[in-house]
Amino acid sequence: MRERIEYAGTWLLLKTLGALPRGVARFASVQTVRIFLCLRPALQRAAQQNLRLAFPEWSPARRRSAIRSMQRQLGWMAAEFARFPRYTKKNIEETVSMEGLENFLAAQARGKGVLFLTGHMAAWELAPVAHALRGYPLHFLARSIDNARVDRLVNRYRCLCGNAPIEKNRSARSVLTVLRSGGTVGILADHNTLPSEGVFVDFFGTPACTTAGLARFALHTGAAVVPGFLHWDDAARKYRLCFGPAVEISRTGDEAADIRENTQRFTRTIEQHIRKYPDQWLWLHRRWKTRPAGGAEIYTD
């Protein structure tokens, strides 16, 4: 019964937001996000702690401003997600422009597949939709939602434009298959992971346990790793999906060292983008939750 109620609520929310004018849907979504976060003070405290770690020179007022801006980005993403059925090849440019596409095309031309390195920036769910509508559908790693009905509904929206999910916990074989066929796999590589799945690298000056899968895939297949990040351009009143040149991959023959070094390079790329648009990253996430042996806890709850 609970699954049915959650599904009905999610379906109704998506349909309602999708039917509203974009401005109204965005406003309603932002207010909903802010109310939700008021009811989850632990998330607010995690965001504050993250910002203190990343930007110790900021004033408390600057951190509060960043959190408010992040809340706005989250609300806008919910509204954009509900509008996925409306997006087409003809109108996507009104919402998302692409820059640096030549970097993606050069990587694709190598013929060994492309690993799309990205993170939880702005309306990140919109990036693969824009990518697919321009003629470049991809596979994306995603962790299943506990409610199977809601998971199917969310993935149905994600895949309207030709994209396809790969279940994160059973990804290795599927990712290798896609890359060997010259396809593209999108990976959000900016969240905390368990020691068994990652390596510790520097992130804003603090060791952060980071997925090693991206480096393993790149080393094993020769696939190019192309950074691609979405951000909101307030002046243009639209999102921009920007691709950078492929990250140079270290290949010394020492697998463990190469995995760590390449993971550091990917993480440094993500950090550089967050520093450029600090108000648009998902600061609510406990990025430094997993600590090195003997390391002090960062989050108190």
C-alpha positions as CSV (number, residue, x, y, z in Angstrom):
1,M,0.0,0.0,0.0
2,R,2.8,2.4,0.9
3,E,4.5,1.8,-2.5
4,R,1.2,2.5,-4.3
5,I,0.7,5.8,-2.3
6,E,4.2,6.9,-3.0
7,Y,3.8,6.1,-6.7
8,A,0.5,7.9,-6.9
9,G,2.0,11.0,-5.2
10,T,5.0,11.1,-7.5
11,W,2.9,10.6,-10.6
12,L,0.5,13.4,-9.6
13,L,3.4,15.7,-8.8
14,L,5.1,15.1,-12.1
15,K,1.9,15.5,-14.1
16,T,0.9,18.7,-12.2
17,L,4.3,20.3,-12.5
18,G,4.5,19.3,-16.2
19,A,1.1,20.9,-16.9
20,L,1.9,24.2,-15.2
21,P,3.6,27.1,-17.0
22,R,7.3,26.8,-16.5
23,G,7.7,29.8,-14.2
24,V,4.8,28.7,-12.0
25,A,6.2,25.2,-11.8
26,R,9.6,26.4,-10.9
27,F,8.3,28.7,-8.1
28,A,6.1,25.9,-6.6
29,S,9.0,23.4,-6.7
30,V,11.4,25.8,-5.0
31,Q,9.0,26.5,-2.2
32,T,8.5,22.7,-1.8
33,V,12.2,22.1,-1.6
34,R,12.6,24.8,1.0
35,I,9.8,23.5,3.2
36,F,11.2,20.0,2.9
37,L,14.7,21.1,4.0
38,C,13.2,23.1,6.9
39,L,11.8,19.7,8.1
40,R,15.3,18.1,7.6
41,P,17.7,20.2,9.7
42,A,20.4,17.5,9.5
43,L,20.7,18.2,5.8
44,Q,21.0,21.9,6.3
45,R,23.8,21.3,8.9
46,A,25.6,18.9,6.4
47,A,25.5,21.7,3.8
48,Q,26.9,24.2,6.2
49,Q,29.7,21.8,7.2
50,N,30.5,21.1,3.6
51,L,30.8,24.7,2.8
52,R,33.0,25.4,5.8
53,L,35.4,22.7,4.6
54,A,35.4,23.8,1.0
55,F,35.4,27.6,1.5
56,P,36.7,28.3,5.0
57,E,37.3,31.9,4.0
58,W,33.6,32.5,3.4
59,S,31.4,34.4,5.9
60,P,28.3,32.7,7.4
61,A,26.2,35.0,5.3
62,R,27.9,33.8,2.1
63,R,27.3,30.2,3.0
64,R,23.7,30.8,3.7
65,S,23.4,32.5,0.4
66,A,25.0,29.5,-1.4
67,I,22.5,27.2,0.3
68,R,19.5,29.3,-0.8
69,S,20.8,29.3,-4.3
70,M,21.3,25.6,-4.2
71,Q,17.7,25.2,-3.0
72,R,16.5,27.2,-6.0
73,Q,18.5,25.0,-8.4
74,L,17.0,21.8,-6.9
75,G,13.5,23.2,-7.2
76,W,14.1,24.2,-10.8
77,M,15.4,20.8,-11.6
78,A,12.2,19.2,-10.3
79,A,10.2,21.5,-12.6
80,E,12.5,20.7,-15.6
81,F,12.2,17.0,-14.9
82,A,8.4,17.1,-15.0
83,R,8.7,18.9,-18.4
84,F,10.9,16.2,-20.0
85,P,7.9,15.0,-22.2
86,R,7.8,18.5,-23.7
87,Y,11.3,18.7,-24.9
88,T,12.1,18.0,-28.6
89,K,15.0,18.5,-31.0
90,K,13.4,21.7,-32.1
91,N,12.9,23.4,-28.7
92,I,15.7,22.0,-26.5
93,E,18.0,24.9,-27.5
94,E,15.6,27.3,-25.8
95,T,16.4,25.7,-22.5
96,V,19.9,24.2,-22.9
97,S,22.7,25.3,-25.1
98,M,25.8,23.2,-25.8
99,E,29.4,24.3,-25.7
100,G,32.6,22.4,-26.5
101,L,30.7,19.7,-28.4
102,E,33.8,19.2,-30.5
103,N,35.5,17.8,-27.5
104,F,32.9,15.1,-27.2
105,L,33.0,14.4,-30.9
106,A,36.8,14.1,-31.0
107,A,36.6,11.6,-28.1
108,Q,33.8,9.6,-29.8
109,A,35.9,9.5,-33.0
110,R,38.6,7.4,-31.2
111,G,36.1,4.5,-31.4
112,K,36.7,3.1,-27.9
113,G,33.6,4.6,-26.3
114,V,33.2,7.7,-24.1
115,L,32.9,8.1,-20.4
116,F,31.0,11.2,-19.7
117,L,32.4,12.6,-16.4
118,T,29.9,14.8,-14.6
119,G,28.5,15.8,-11.2
120,H,25.4,17.0,-9.4
121,M,25.4,20.5,-10.8
122,A,22.3,22.7,-11.3
123,A,19.6,20.6,-13.1
124,W,21.9,17.7,-13.7
125,E,19.1,15.4,-14.9
126,L,18.6,17.7,-17.8
127,A,22.1,17.2,-19.2
128,P,21.6,13.7,-20.7
129,V,18.2,14.7,-22.1
130,A,19.8,17.6,-24.0
131,H,22.7,15.3,-25.1
132,A,20.3,12.7,-26.5
133,L,18.0,15.3,-28.3
134,R,21.1,16.6,-30.1
135,G,21.6,13.1,-31.5
136,Y,23.9,11.5,-28.9
137,P,21.9,9.2,-26.7
138,L,23.8,7.6,-23.8
139,H,23.7,5.1,-21.0
140,F,23.8,6.4,-17.5
141,L,24.6,4.8,-14.1
142,A,21.8,5.2,-11.6
143,R,21.1,3.6,-8.3
144,S,17.6,2.1,-8.1
145,I,15.0,3.8,-6.1
146,D,13.7,1.6,-3.3
147,N,10.1,1.9,-4.5
148,A,10.1,-0.2,-7.7
149,R,7.0,1.6,-9.1
150,V,8.6,5.0,-8.6
151,D,11.9,3.8,-10.0
152,R,10.1,2.7,-13.2
153,L,8.3,6.0,-13.5
154,V,11.4,8.1,-13.0
155,N,13.4,6.0,-15.5
156,R,10.6,6.3,-18.0
157,Y,11.0,10.1,-17.9
158,R,14.8,9.8,-18.0
159,C,14.6,7.6,-21.1
160,L,12.0,9.5,-23.1
161,C,14.7,10.8,-25.5
162,G,16.5,7.5,-26.1
163,N,18.8,7.2,-23.1
164,A,19.1,4.0,-21.1
165,P,19.9,3.3,-17.4
166,I,22.5,1.0,-16.1
167,E,21.8,-0.2,-12.5
168,K,24.7,1.1,-10.5
169,N,25.2,-2.0,-8.3
170,R,25.4,-4.3,-11.3
171,S,27.2,-2.0,-13.8
172,A,30.6,-3.4,-14.7
173,R,29.6,-5.9,-17.5
174,S,27.0,-3.5,-19.0
175,V,29.4,-0.5,-19.0
176,L,32.1,-2.6,-20.7
177,T,29.6,-3.8,-23.3
178,V,28.5,-0.2,-24.1
179,L,32.0,1.1,-24.4
180,R,33.2,-1.7,-26.6
181,S,30.4,-0.9,-29.0
182,G,31.6,2.7,-29.1
183,G,28.8,4.1,-26.9
184,T,28.7,6.7,-24.2
185,V,28.2,6.1,-20.4
186,G,27.5,9.0,-18.1
187,I,28.9,8.8,-14.6
188,L,28.2,11.1,-11.7
189,A,31.5,10.9,-9.9
190,D,31.2,13.5,-7.1
191,H,29.5,11.6,-4.3
192,N,30.9,9.7,-1.3
193,T,31.5,6.0,-1.6
194,L,32.5,3.0,0.5
195,P,36.2,2.1,0.9
196,S,35.6,-1.2,-0.9
197,E,34.4,0.8,-4.0
198,G,36.7,3.8,-4.0
199,V,40.0,5.4,-3.2
200,F,40.8,8.5,-1.1
201,V,41.8,11.5,-3.1
202,D,42.0,15.2,-2.3
203,F,38.7,17.2,-2.7
204,F,38.8,20.8,-1.6
205,G,41.8,20.0,0.5
206,T,40.2,17.1,2.5
207,P,40.5,13.3,1.7
208,A,37.3,12.1,0.1
209,C,36.5,8.5,-0.7
210,T,35.7,8.6,-4.5
211,T,34.5,5.9,-6.9
212,A,37.4,4.1,-8.6
213,G,35.1,2.6,-11.2
214,L,35.6,5.4,-13.7
215,A,39.4,5.1,-13.7
216,R,39.1,1.3,-13.9
217,F,36.8,1.5,-17.0
218,A,39.1,4.0,-18.7
219,L,42.2,2.0,-18.1
220,H,40.6,-1.3,-19.1
221,T,38.9,-0.1,-22.3
222,G,40.9,2.9,-23.5
223,A,37.7,4.9,-23.5
224,A,38.1,8.7,-23.4
225,V,36.9,10.5,-20.3
226,V,35.2,13.7,-21.3
227,P,34.1,16.2,-18.6
228,G,30.6,17.6,-19.2
229,F,28.8,19.9,-16.7
230,L,25.5,21.7,-16.8
231,H,25.2,25.1,-15.2
232,W,22.6,27.8,-15.1
233,D,23.5,31.0,-16.9
234,D,21.5,33.8,-15.3
235,A,22.4,36.3,-18.0
236,A,21.2,34.1,-20.8
237,R,18.3,32.7,-18.8
238,K,19.1,29.2,-19.9
239,Y,21.3,26.2,-19.0
240,R,24.6,25.5,-20.6
241,L,26.1,22.1,-21.1
242,C,29.8,22.5,-21.5
243,F,32.2,19.8,-22.6
244,G,35.9,20.1,-21.9
245,P,38.8,18.2,-23.6
246,A,39.3,14.6,-22.6
247,V,41.2,14.1,-19.4
248,E,44.7,12.7,-20.0
249,I,44.9,9.2,-18.5
250,S,48.0,8.1,-16.5
251,R,49.3,4.7,-17.6
252,T,52.4,3.8,-15.7
253,G,51.8,0.1,-15.4
254,D,51.1,0.3,-11.7
255,E,47.4,-0.3,-11.7
256,A,46.7,0.8,-8.1
257,A,48.8,4.0,-8.6
258,D,47.1,4.7,-11.9
259,I,43.6,4.3,-10.5
260,R,44.4,6.7,-7.7
261,E,46.1,9.2,-9.9
262,N,43.4,9.2,-12.5
263,T,40.7,9.4,-9.9
264,Q,42.4,12.4,-8.5
265,R,42.5,14.0,-11.9
266,F,38.8,13.4,-12.4
267,T,38.0,14.8,-8.9
268,R,40.2,17.9,-9.6
269,T,38.2,18.5,-12.7
270,I,34.9,18.4,-10.8
271,E,36.3,20.6,-8.0
272,Q,37.4,23.2,-10.6
273,H,33.9,23.4,-12.0
274,I,32.3,23.6,-8.5
275,R,34.6,26.5,-7.7
276,K,33.4,28.3,-10.8
277,Y,29.8,27.8,-9.9
278,P,29.7,27.1,-6.1
279,D,26.0,28.0,-5.7
280,Q,25.0,25.2,-8.1
281,W,26.5,22.1,-6.5
282,L,24.5,19.7,-4.2
283,W,26.0,20.7,-0.9
284,L,23.5,18.6,1.0
285,H,25.3,15.4,0.3
286,R,27.7,14.1,3.0
287,R,30.6,14.0,0.6
288,W,33.3,13.4,3.3
289,K,31.3,10.8,5.3
290,T,33.7,7.9,4.7
291,R,36.9,8.7,6.6
292,P,40.4,7.3,6.2
293,A,41.5,4.9,9.0
294,G,42.0,7.0,12.1
295,G,40.4,10.1,10.5
296,A,38.1,12.3,12.6
297,E,34.3,12.3,11.8
298,I,33.1,15.3,10.0
299,Y,29.4,15.1,10.4
300,T,27.8,14.9,13.9
301,D,24.5,13.5,12.8
